[in-house]
């Protein structure tokens, strides 16, 4: 905002014979300014406590599910995802996860951009949760949603040693203002 205005106040003083000094000052006021803090609000399309479940897997089985990352705030956000495996570590590291962005097609089309994988379920990550922009961090505009397609596969090469084992994973999404 450019404000213009000039208020001159002059003070003339006589000092020595033949010398005069002038002091000029100026001021302007800008009223009615307002400042409002924004907010970053990340949400997931699956409620806390909901699960994506695969049972009775045999080598070669896979499961695809969509997860929506929602920005309910009024600021753009940048997010990262980390994974905490649970259950049997051997099965968690054997299961392969691929995460893609969803296109206009359903997740089963598997035609979106890969943001993770294929890689071990137990090590799955998107970006880096450290503050500030990091390689791989994702951005969601204020009020927008990004759909991700998660595909979990038990590879055809899986060892018989993973039979009757169970594993789980918690995906944690950390967001900050972008």
Secondary structure as GFF3:
##gff-version 3
##sequence-region A 1 178
A	DSSP	beta_strand	9	14	.	.	.	ID=ss1
A	DSSP	beta_strand	20	25	.	.	.	ID=ss2
A	DSSP	beta_strand	42	44	.	.	.	ID=ss3
A	DSSP	beta_strand	62	71	.	.	.	ID=ss4
A	DSSP	beta_strand	77	87	.	.	.	ID=ss5
A	DSSP	alpha_helix	89	94	.	.	.	ID=ss6
A	DSSP	beta_strand	96	101	.	.	.	ID=ss7
A	DSSP	three_ten_helix	107	109	.	.	.	ID=ss8
A	DSSP	beta_strand	114	120	.	.	.	ID=ss9
A	DSSP	three_ten_helix	121	123	.	.	.	ID=ss10
A	DSSP	beta_strand	125	126	.	.	.	ID=ss11
A	DSSP	beta_strand	138	140	.	.	.	ID=ss12
A	DSSP	beta_strand	145	153	.	.	.	ID=ss13
A	DSSP	three_ten_helix	160	162	.	.	.	ID=ss14
A	DSSP	beta_strand	167	177	.	.	.	ID=ss15
###
